């Protein structure tokens, strides 16, 4: 349970920072790169993906599919790419 709790915390902190860098409301924990044009769904999805792929590298194929599913409906290619880069 402790390992799972730690991973969930890391994922959610990464998601918090990604979203907060688009719409600053709170202090960030680690990431400090503001980009207001980034798509928030792409940013939080990429942030979660980054943490999970580092934690579970053998699940990369499944995580790739989940990330692609999460961002497939984002219309703006620029906003999508900015969000992915931020995450």
SULHUKA-V444049 format. One record per helix or strand. SS is the DSSP state (a for helix, b for strand). FROM is the first residue (numbers start at 0). TO is the last residue. If there is no record, write none. Layout:
BEGIN
SS,FROM,TO + SS,FROM,TO
END
This chain:
BEGIN
a,1,19 + a,39,54 + a,56,70 + a,76,85
END
